[in-house]
Amino acid sequence: MPKYAAELVGLKAQCVRTHKFRQAKTEMNFRDLISFTLRTELEIDSTAARSPTAIFRSVLTSSLMFAWIAVKWLVLLTIGLWGTLSNGFASEDSLVAIERCSLFDPETGQMLLERTIVVRNDRIVSVTGADEVGNIPEDTIRIDGRGKFAMPGLIDAHVHLVHVLDFAHVTGDEVLPLYLAAGVTSIRSTGDEVVAATLIARFAFAHPEWCPRVFTCSPLLDADPPIHRDVGHAITDPAKVSALLDDLSLWNIKTVKIYAGTARPVGRTIIEEAHRRGLFVTAHLGSYSAQDAVADGIDGLEHIWSVFNYVIPPEVTREPGYRGRLDLSNPLCETLVAELAKRKIYVDPTLAVFRNMILLPDVAAIRDHPDNILVPGRLREFWPIYLRRTGCPQGGPLEDRQREFAKYQELTGKLYRAGVPLLVGTDSPEPQVTPGFAMHQELEMLVESGVPPADALRAATLNNATALGENERLGSVSVGKLGDIVLLSANPLDDIRNTRQIELVMRGGKICRPSDLLARVPKH
Ligand SMILES: [Zn+2]
């Protein structure tokens, strides 16, 4: 963890509000500005270390620090050894037990009864039935789980940490507590400016008490000019893909994202080169068809559009409102769905953004949804501006738009029944897609689409963890995994809306209360 990360995010937050930043942003020079901030900060440090007094002071400080650390470790080791011998746990350990709760197991889709979960520091060390609980050490924080329902922390598979926020003069760190407050303990970025996203990820790492885990992604790899100039990166020559991915790999990204302007030759090369580096490739498709991307070995597809737009027979496109009347049992659709199922390609429908931003943003229940009030005022005030700028709502009369959204849900249900593995992402913070809380809306819409609550929850936990390559650490409440747990006061398998009934959120063994987290989000 570089020691400057938190300060840099602070500096970046200052930059955001300066005239200089606005000027730089209009020139689409965000990456340069952040790099400049980083360099300036490091230069300050190296200049201070160059003077002889500074070198002497630095040597003296280092020696004293070394002596202090040695003494501290000796003391800790003695206490720790004694503690370990006396009760089986080192006394420095923090221990939390959630006793006798019901526990959702995403592997089997079952709600297990009367389970006691013990978390030591950041790890789950035991999950036992009521009769098997051994001696719980005295200093354990004990939570009465009777009548409560534990589930793994939710993971949002489609989030932006820079895009949209940057236009609203909000930085990603300002909205991170919203995710945790909603029980979302990890987020997968799906296309952002990589330097800024890395800083936000480091900020989250430094503040586990109020931020989810952040997994970063490449910028949107797109045609020239890229559709989103703030977070897109033009790449049109397949011969240049390898060098680009070498560079991106050094940023420790988890996902590579192909965007709508990318044509097949570049797309195919991105998939090959990313796989060579062990990276997951997903796409918001446009020029590159779903059939071609699937044949070329893509791992995931973002948005229901990346399937829906490729199952429309050309002869029906002359009829007005054809998207809302599409027969999904047409051969084009059946073939693609079967291929997605056969190859186990993840589909992340992101229904929330289609309903709340693209198709039905003007419906009062969506526009005035109580979740929307939770975001910083700057973002909320920007949403209607962005809706106008992007021409939303799209798709003609309200009735046509409603019918079209119903088709998206019908296709989602069809994908599920065919055995296509689903991911659960929201596309927050696009207009009216509230960070964190939109996950509950997304889960509700999946269930409306015909996905049983247990399978929707499995997708939002274990499937999302697997797509991140993190299923050894995340995605279920199992021994050895990280202590990311949400405790609910009602059963989410009875009614998926019960995922909102959050008593507490545990992130890496640390207990967080939603009300404290919400208080951290700026009002303005
Ligand atoms: Zn997106």
Boltz pocket constraint, residues with backbone or C-beta under 6 A from the ligand:
constraints:
  - pocket:
      binder: B
      contacts: [[A, 158], [A, 159], [A, 160], [A, 190], [A, 191], [A, 427]]
      max_distance: 6.0
